[in-house]
Amino acid sequence: MLDNYGLVLFFLIFGMAFWLLFFLLGFIVPFWITIDIFERFRPKRILDDKK
């Protein structure tokens, strides 16, 4: 009886880790790469003084 709880807990933790990695690889990493590309192509201002 007690080993069933261990098995359920194992699959619960495994499932949560799987969905977290799926979310990271599917949304966060492409978002991070896209933001990085836009930051690299944005023109840099050397002097920001407007006196």
C-alpha positions in Angstrom: 0.0 0.0 0.0 2.8 2.4 1.0 4.8 1.7 -2.2 1.9 2.9 -4.3 2.2 6.3 -2.7 5.9 6.4 -3.6 5.1 5.5 -7.2 2.4 8.1 -7.4 4.7 10.7 -5.8 7.5 9.8 -8.3 5.2 10.2 -11.3 3.8 13.4 -9.9 7.3 14.9 -9.5 8.3 13.5 -12.9 5.2 15.0 -14.6 5.7 18.4 -13.0 9.4 18.5 -14.1 8.4 17.4 -17.6 5.8 20.2 -18.0 8.2 22.7 -16.6 10.9 21.8 -19.1 8.3 21.7 -21.9 7.2 25.2 -20.9 10.8 26.5 -20.7 11.8 25.0 -24.1 8.6 26.0 -25.8 8.1 29.5 -24.6 10.8 31.0 -22.4 13.9 30.1 -24.5 12.5 31.3 -27.8 11.2 34.5 -26.1 14.7 35.1 -24.6 16.4 34.5 -28.0 14.0 36.9 -29.7 14.5 39.6 -27.1 18.3 39.2 -27.5 18.1 39.5 -31.3 16.1 42.7 -31.0 18.5 44.1 -28.5 21.5 43.4 -30.8 19.9 45.1 -33.8 18.7 48.2 -31.9 20.9 51.2 -32.5 23.0 52.2 -29.6 23.2 55.8 -28.4 26.6 56.9 -27.4 25.7 60.3 -26.0 22.4 60.6 -24.2 22.8 64.2 -23.0 20.1 66.5 -24.2 21.2 69.9 -22.8 
